[in-house]
């Protein structure tokens, strides 16, 4: 069974941070085992420790090259680019403004 990895660029967090951390691409392994509840503590976990591993790359090509070099099956998720609507402060006081 081939190992499947997911390569994506993470979305911006809801905090007041900027967009500086959004340039890196992340490679993470898809889960192979189902999560099970621990009978003693009730925590959810699995025997697959690769779920805890996240690798960061500077570019998409570097992440894909790493995955292909190690024989992983790649599922690539392209990011959606944000659209910026230009706004002017003067538009708040325009006569034809719709309330």
C-alpha positions in Angstrom: 0.0 0.0 0.0 1.4 3.4 -1.0 1.7 6.2 1.5 -0.5 9.1 0.6 0.7 12.7 1.5 -1.2 15.9 1.3 0.6 19.1 0.1 -1.0 22.4 0.7 -0.4 26.0 1.7 -2.1 26.8 5.0 -4.8 29.4 5.3 -4.4 32.6 7.4 -5.4 32.3 11.0 -8.2 34.4 12.5 -5.8 36.2 14.8 -4.4 39.7 14.0 -1.3 38.3 12.6 -0.2 39.2 9.1 0.2 37.1 6.0 3.9 36.4 6.4 3.5 32.8 7.6 1.5 31.8 4.5 4.4 31.4 2.1 5.5 28.0 3.2 4.0 24.8 1.8 3.1 21.9 4.2 3.4 18.2 3.6 1.5 16.0 5.9 0.7 12.3 5.9 -2.9 11.1 5.5 -4.1 8.8 8.3 -3.9 5.1 7.7 -5.5 3.9 10.9 -8.8 4.9 12.4 -8.6 6.7 15.8 -9.6 4.6 18.8 -10.6 5.7 22.3 -8.2 4.6 25.0 -10.1 2.5 27.6 -8.3 4.0 30.6 -8.2 7.8 29.8 -10.7 8.1 27.0 -8.3 9.9 24.7 -8.5 9.4 21.0 -5.4 8.2 19.3 -4.0 5.8 16.7 -1.0 3.6 16.3 0.1 5.7 13.2 2.7 8.2 14.4 3.1 9.9 11.0 -0.1 11.9 11.7 2.0 14.0 14.1 4.5 14.9 11.4 4.3 18.1 9.3 7.1 19.1 7.0 7.4 22.7 5.7 8.9 23.6 2.4 9.7 27.0 0.8 8.1 26.1 -2.5 5.5 23.7 -3.9 8.1 22.2 -6.3 10.4 21.3 -3.4 7.6 19.5 -1.5 6.5 17.6 -4.6 10.2 16.6 -5.3 10.6 15.4 -1.7 7.4 13.3 -2.0 8.4 11.8 -5.3 11.9 11.0 -4.1 10.5 9.0 -1.2 7.9 7.2 -3.3 4.8 8.9 -1.8 1.5 9.4 -3.6 0.8 13.2 -3.8 -2.6 14.9 -3.3 -2.0 18.5 -4.1 -4.4 21.2 -2.8 -3.9 24.5 -4.7 -4.7 27.6 -2.6 -7.4 30.0 -3.6 -6.1 33.5 -4.0 -7.8 36.3 -2.1 -9.6 39.0 -4.0 -9.1 42.5 -2.8 -11.9 45.0 -3.4 -10.5 48.5 -3.6 -12.3 50.9 -1.2 -12.1 54.6 -0.7 -12.9 56.5 2.5 -14.8 59.1 0.4 -17.3 56.4 -0.7 -18.8 56.5 2.8 -20.1 60.0 2.1 -21.2 59.6 -1.5 -24.7 60.9 -2.5 -25.5 57.7 -4.4 -24.5 55.4 -1.6 -26.9 52.5 -0.9 -27.7 52.0 2.7 
